[in-house]
Amino acid sequence: MSNDALKINKNGHIHVKNLSAYWIPELTAAEVIAGTLYTATGSYEGTESFLRKLERITAKNFAEKLEDSE
């Protein structure tokens, strides 16, 4: 663990960053269409955690589909 991920305060309490909140994943999507494999790759660069962004987008898409079905 690097020094910037671990801190010990003056009272001796250990503070560790939530490394998964800062994880920027590389994404790959693959789809076979008519015998041809298509792939797209990318990475996420944002200020909020990837999981939080994914939750927000999923909730938005769900709400839109719910509206469309009414």
C-alpha positions as YAML, in Angstrom:
chain: A
units: angstrom
residues:
- id: 1
  name: MET
  ca: [0.00, 0.00, 0.00]
- id: 2
  name: SER
  ca: [1.47, 3.39, -0.93]
- id: 3
  name: ASN
  ca: [2.06, 6.10, 1.67]
- id: 4
  name: ASP
  ca: [-0.70, 8.33, 0.25]
- id: 5
  name: ALA
  ca: [-3.30, 5.56, 0.80]
- id: 6
  name: LEU
  ca: [-2.42, 5.12, 4.49]
- id: 7
  name: LYS
  ca: [-2.25, 7.87, 7.13]
- id: 8
  name: ILE
  ca: [-1.69, 7.67, 10.88]
- id: 9
  name: ASN
  ca: [-2.92, 10.74, 12.77]
- id: 10
  name: LYS
  ca: [-1.33, 12.26, 15.89]
- id: 11
  name: ASN
  ca: [-3.50, 10.01, 18.12]
- id: 12
  name: GLY
  ca: [-2.24, 6.89, 16.35]
- id: 13
  name: HIS
  ca: [-5.48, 6.20, 14.48]
- id: 14
  name: ILE
  ca: [-5.01, 4.63, 11.07]
- id: 15
  name: HIS
  ca: [-6.92, 6.12, 8.12]
- id: 16
  name: VAL
  ca: [-7.05, 4.22, 4.84]
- id: 17
  name: LYS
  ca: [-8.56, 5.56, 1.63]
- id: 18
  name: ASN
  ca: [-11.29, 3.53, 0.00]
- id: 19
  name: LEU
  ca: [-9.22, 2.54, -3.02]
- id: 20
  name: SER
  ca: [-12.23, 1.09, -4.85]
- id: 21
  name: ALA
  ca: [-13.81, 4.57, -4.87]
- id: 22
  name: TYR
  ca: [-10.85, 5.84, -6.88]
- id: 23
  name: TRP
  ca: [-10.54, 2.84, -9.18]
- id: 24
  name: ILE
  ca: [-10.87, 3.87, -12.81]
- id: 25
  name: PRO
  ca: [-11.71, 0.71, -14.71]
- id: 26
  name: GLU
  ca: [-10.90, -0.09, -18.27]
- id: 27
  name: LEU
  ca: [-13.97, -1.38, -20.04]
- id: 28
  name: THR
  ca: [-14.28, -3.69, -23.02]
- id: 29
  name: ALA
  ca: [-17.52, -4.58, -24.74]
- id: 30
  name: ALA
  ca: [-17.65, -7.31, -27.37]
- id: 31
  name: GLU
  ca: [-20.50, -8.41, -29.61]
- id: 32
  name: VAL
  ca: [-20.61, -10.96, -32.42]
- id: 33
  name: ILE
  ca: [-22.84, -9.83, -35.28]
- id: 34
  name: ALA
  ca: [-23.22, -12.01, -38.36]
- id: 35
  name: GLY
  ca: [-20.01, -13.86, -37.54]
- id: 36
  name: THR
  ca: [-17.90, -10.70, -37.02]
- id: 37
  name: LEU
  ca: [-16.57, -9.82, -33.57]
- id: 38
  name: TYR
  ca: [-16.88, -6.11, -32.79]
- id: 39
  name: THR
  ca: [-15.11, -4.69, -29.74]
- id: 40
  name: ALA
  ca: [-15.07, -1.28, -28.13]
- id: 41
  name: THR
  ca: [-12.72, -0.31, -25.32]
- id: 42
  name: GLY
  ca: [-12.56, 2.71, -23.08]
- id: 43
  name: SER
  ca: [-11.88, 3.97, -19.61]
- id: 44
  name: TYR
  ca: [-13.75, 6.06, -17.08]
- id: 45
  name: GLU
  ca: [-12.35, 9.39, -15.95]
- id: 46
  name: GLY
  ca: [-14.60, 11.29, -13.60]
- id: 47
  name: THR
  ca: [-14.83, 12.97, -10.24]
- id: 48
  name: GLU
  ca: [-17.41, 10.58, -8.74]
- id: 49
  name: SER
  ca: [-16.78, 6.88, -8.22]
- id: 50
  name: PHE
  ca: [-17.48, 4.65, -11.18]
- id: 51
  name: LEU
  ca: [-20.07, 2.67, -9.22]
- id: 52
  name: ARG
  ca: [-21.95, 5.85, -8.23]
- id: 53
  name: LYS
  ca: [-21.99, 7.02, -11.84]
- id: 54
  name: LEU
  ca: [-23.19, 3.60, -12.99]
- id: 55
  name: GLU
  ca: [-25.99, 3.65, -10.38]
- id: 56
  name: ARG
  ca: [-27.08, 7.12, -11.53]
- id: 57
  name: ILE
  ca: [-27.13, 6.15, -15.22]
- id: 58
  name: THR
  ca: [-28.98, 2.90, -14.48]
- id: 59
  name: ALA
  ca: [-31.62, 4.72, -12.43]
- id: 60
  name: LYS
  ca: [-32.07, 7.30, -15.20]
- id: 61
  name: ASN
  ca: [-32.45, 4.61, -17.86]
- id: 62
  name: PHE
  ca: [-34.93, 2.70, -15.69]
- id: 63
  name: ALA
  ca: [-37.02, 5.83, -15.15]
- id: 64
  name: GLU
  ca: [-37.03, 6.56, -18.90]
- id: 65
  name: LYS
  ca: [-38.14, 3.00, -19.73]
- id: 66
  name: LEU
  ca: [-40.83, 3.19, -17.07]
- id: 67
  name: GLU
  ca: [-42.15, 6.44, -18.59]
- id: 68
  name: ASP
  ca: [-42.12, 4.91, -22.09]
- id: 69
  name: SER
  ca: [-44.17, 1.91, -20.95]
- id: 70
  name: GLU
  ca: [-46.98, 4.08, -19.54]
...
